[in-house]
Amino acid sequence: MMTNNEGTPKKSAYLLPNILTSLCMFSGFYAIVAAIKGNFSGAAVAILVAAIFDGLDGRVARLTKTTSRFGVEYDSLSDMVSFGVAPAVIGLLWGLQGYGRLGWLAAFLYAACTALRLARFNTLSQSGTMSKAYFLGLPCPAAAVMVATTILFFDFLHIAGPIKNPWVLAMIYFLAFLMVSNIRYFSFKEAGWFQRHPFSAIVAVLVVMTVAALEPNVTLFCITLFYVLSGPVLLPFKTGRKKIEATSGLQVDMSSSTDSSGKNNV
């Protein structure tokens, strides 16, 4: 939202980033329609497309210096549709119907945790206490992509939906928990995409792209699963590192206080 010289709000918004946000929401809505019609593979691909547009709108807004409060709020509402309601409906129709109340409650919990995740993210962003290097809790686009790539992976195994698999039910509950947890996930915001990198990094990217092109259903599933599990798997190492840093800091403080007192100085 912009203001004129008199301080009166003007009913205007930046066009380009909001078009990308609208395309993200359209993809999420199409995913719901496709799932209702039984086209679960098409719904999964639509979620992946929505994730691409979601990654573009914020970056385009920052590069073109067209960020606005309106864009932030609109992006959150779009994320709720594409990465909250859409994956919940798709998951329910594809793999949770056979569990009755337990199944649709899992879908509801997933959607509710997405809303809570987005609300917490916006609150931390406004307060300025959020780290750029990490996300607090699993990002909702990553959780939605996990649902989508799981459907594509089952499609690769020639297992068509609707299905009844306890692992799918457990996955939905697990993803909902990760989104509202305090587990940190790498954000890739400080990866330095526009900076110089070693030649080996370019080769590694080309190898990943080649493997993904050979069998994208399997590759995308494995990459997303690795990212989802990276938070809880690396949590003990992060906790241990914090303890070591805290212990080192305590030792430095104790040595400083001892030196200042002069009791242990020769």
C-alpha positions, 0 to 999 in steps of 0.5 A: 500500500502506497501513500500520497503527499498528504499521507492518505493511503492510495489504493495501489500495489506493485504489479510484478511480484503480486502477479507471481503471488497470484500465479502461486495461488492459482496453482494451489487452487488448480491442485485442489480442483485436480485432486477432486477430479482424481488427477493426483499426479497433476495436483502434485505437479501444480503444488511444485509449480506453486512452490516455484512461483512462491520462491520467485515473488519475494526475490523479484520484489527484493531485486526490483525494490517493490516490497510492500506490506500489502505484498507480505500479507497477500503472500501469506494468504496465497501460501495458506491456499497453496501450501496449507489447504491444497496439500491437506485436501490432496492428502485427504483425497489421496491417502487419508480417506480410508482412515475415517475421522483420523484421516480428516483430522490429520488433514485439518491439523496440517492446514491449522499448523500451516496457518500457525506457522505463517502467523509465527513467521510474520510475527518474527519478521515484524519484530526483527528477531528472525535469523536470515540463515535459518527458518524456525520450523519446517517451511510450509512450502517444503512440507507441501512439496513433501506431500507432492513428491510423495504422490509422484514417488508412489506414481513412479512405483505404479501405485495409484490413489486413493491409497491406504498406507499408514506411512502416509498418515504418519507423514501428515502428522509428522509434517504438521508437527515439524511446521510448528516446532522450534527445529531450525532449517537452513533457509538458503537466503545467505547462500550467495547465489550471485557471488563467485563460487568454486568450479566444483560447485558448478559441477555439483549443480550440473550433476544434480540437474542431470540426475534429476532429469533422469528420474525426477519423481525419485530425485525430487522425493529424495531431495525433499525428504533429505531437507525435511529430515535435516532439521530433526536429524541435525538437532542433536549436533546443533544442541551440542554445539550450543552447549560447547559455545556456552561452556567456552563463553563461561570459561572466558568469563570466569578467566576474565573475572579471575584476572581482574581480581588479581588473585591468580596472577603471578 
